[in-house]
């Protein structure tokens, strides 16, 4: 959706999350549990593994 609309991910999130609604509550928990950091670390590990496999 980011590529299709050109909108910032935060803007798209705001478009689908009602204040005090269920979706924003799920987003809050994901952020609290480090979801973003986990995704970044997973992608780093994937890239490193891929690089090592190419050697």
Beta strands, then each sheet from edge to edge (+ up, - down):
end
